[in-house]
Amino acid sequence: MPLKLDSIQMNRRTILKTAALAGVTQIASPFVITARAADTVKIGLDNPLTGTYAALGKNELTGAQLAIEQINNKGGILGRQVELLVEDSTSGDAGTAVQKARKLIDRDQVNFLVGNINSALAQAIANVAFEKNVLHVVPGGHTDSVTGSNCHWNVFRVCNTTRMETNSISKILFDKYGKKWYFITPDYAFGHTLQQGFEASLKQFGGTEVGADLTPLGTTDFSSYLIKAQAANPDVIIFLHAGDDMINALKQAVQFGLDKKFHLAGAQQELEALIGLPPEARIGSWVFEWYWNQPNVPHVAEFVADIRKKSGGHVPTARTWFGYASTWTCALAAQNAKSLEAVKMAKALQGFKLPPEIALMPHDAFYREGDNQLMPTLFVGHAQAKGASDPEDLFVVDELVEGSKAALPVDQTGCKMAWPA
């Protein structure tokens, strides 16, 4: 069947043919390649390539591309070559994300679904995957319900729950910087559950919430929120944003001089945000979900070198690793189950430990039986203005926390896993 290019009307849909993956680091064309080999295994990626989370989405895509290359070089999935079908979910439109998920499943007949960065979109996509009985891996949507109160037998998550993140850093902030906290929180599922996690810790430790504000996704002017935070006179101002929102919030906080009066901190921080900040705003205490500078961990150096080749010399971020580990999870599920049947693959992933060359971190990283949540290592530390040996070494790891020690027990997550008969 000859290749056919669809009209520019479909400009947000890109299918990355595995034969053309080598050396591709960005979405280079708005067109769609519609002809594909009938016997390939298809992985659908439904993730943001535009909007607030575009940079994060593109890095997850780069990690997925590398995984596809490696999987195909090793013989594919069950002896069949693998291709990656990519849809732009946008950064905040759940309706678009759901529409793209249905398109990937119904029209393109993908064997696996991967996505999303936005927690609300990840949950919406998970509900579609559950309805359609398709194995779904969530790379970077953190809200607890995905593997908690709205868990599904076929949905697995690579990134941490928000409670894992807050549990890993709360006591450090409380003991070292003070017990009065002010929250500046993005107004959607991710921010809400992060704040709830921190509030649970404050209650446990006997601290005080002196104020909180909800900010719309895509906020560019944080001045009114920062003025209110300053007036509340907290010990710690907690920023719970991601992507461009985190960059804008921290940049303006430093312009207001708040870093000279209070400790600035949060849970999840990302290299994309630190790179986007001026050096003086690379401050605070945070949690990284994966970090590239791990000199004593096997296979990490090779992964970093491979990503540098695909990204113009840039190091991988946690998002790169999310895309990489999520895509490899699809292949490993099929390999372990010796099947592409979703139930068999989901059963095969219960308690499954990622191989060291995929986990790329200290301690074991495994999918916990009962809620399908990956238990990885959390990297707790502080931002630094400038890397000593590399311009992108902008985080100092002070403590490594095992995911299973930061996570709530399965019976406290709200997950009631129901398997098909």
Secondary structure, 3 states (H helix, E strand, C coil): CCCCECCHHHCCEEEECHHHCCCCCCCCCCCCECCCCCCCEEEEEEECCCCCCHHHHHHHHHHHHHHHHHHHHCCCECCECEEEEEEECCCCCHHHHHHHHHHHHHHCCCCEEECCCCHHHHHHHHHHHHHHCCEEEECCCCCHHHHCCCCCCCEEECCCCHHHHHHHHHHHHHHHHCCEEEEEEECCHHHHHHHHHHHHHHHHHCCEEEEEEEECCCCCCCHHHHHHHHHHCCCEEEECCCHHHHHHHHHHHHHCCHHHCCEEEEEECCHHHHHHCCHHHCCCEEEECCCCCCCCCCCHHHHHHHHHHHCCCCCCCHHHHHHHHHHHHHHHHHHHHCCCCHHHHHHHCCCCECCHHHHCCCCCCEECCCCCEEECEEEEEEECCCCCCCCCCCEEEEEEEEHHHHCCCHHHCCCCCCCCC
